[in-house]
């Protein structure tokens, strides 16, 4: 039966364990979270030596897993068998492997907790095995968060730790790190170590603890572009060039692309009042004034041209076009075109459909 991560964790914390857990899907964060909780809490420390086994999919087949699952525990009420990287089990979706696992699903050993960590993809829902898993196991299917869902996740994660945060700090974390929930949770947990009791996680705290330069980051570059401040923009590019490890160009292009595509959507809207802009921006509503200023600086045709130039820069940094240009040169050229309103028709880059 399908469950949410929250439902499964709630049951586990009540020590209500099921015989089989099948954790699958694109987002590995919750798969690891639940498997780690079972590994750490299902057995007492003195029971784990004889009764807890962790195997990796590439090293085993279904019969080996089930042989382990059918063992009885030693001096314990239960045993735990965790199959990590279960998507790599050689015969998991082959006829014989599916037949064996389906038979075990129908009659599992009650004293065994068998956990499959099937990452980055899901079983084929049309096949008998997927239907048997759904019927007989605790099933979790995870999906990657969409970009617009990440800020809410960050805010809820921080709230779950009993702390408060500002909208700008949430957005800074979301856009700097992206939708990698494992990395997001790790960075937030590191923040907690350095916080004083009662301290709010604000923009300054994030910048000081997550490796984001206060003056030289993609958000400051975006602000400089809106302000048409060429000097500041070039200082930021120079900093990126000197610190490439912390400022890879592809994620930064993604953030600029996101900003200008949102700007294009606002251009297309009939209502451009501050209230309408705030509503359209959702969790970025506090940036409404910045976007309204950008609407005046970048007319609609210029915005369309800039989006084109960002896509060209993305192809260049990936080596698809543009020869062997350095990342800093690609960004410098892009910023020049944005600041100097270079028309798309005068650009020398290849046309992108």
Buried (B, 14 or more C-beta within 10 A) or exposed (E): EEBEBEEBBEBBEEEEBBBBBBBBBBBBBBBBBBBEBBBEEBBEEEBBEBBBBEBBBEEBBBEBBBEBBEBEBEEBEBBBBBBBBBBBBBBBBEEEBBEBBBEBBEEBBEBBBBBBBBBBEBBEEEEEBBEBBBEBBBBBBBEBBEEEBBBBBBBEBBEEEEBEBBBBBBBBBBBBBBBBBEEBBEBBEEBBEEBEEEEEBBBEBBBEBBBBBEEBBBBBBBBBBBBBBBEBBBBBBEBBBEEEEEBEBEBBBBBBBBBBBBBBEBBEEEEEEEEBBBEBBEBBBEBBEBBBEBBEBBEEEBBBBBBBBBBBBBBBBEEEBBEEBEBBBBBBBBBBBBBEBBEBEEBEBEEEE
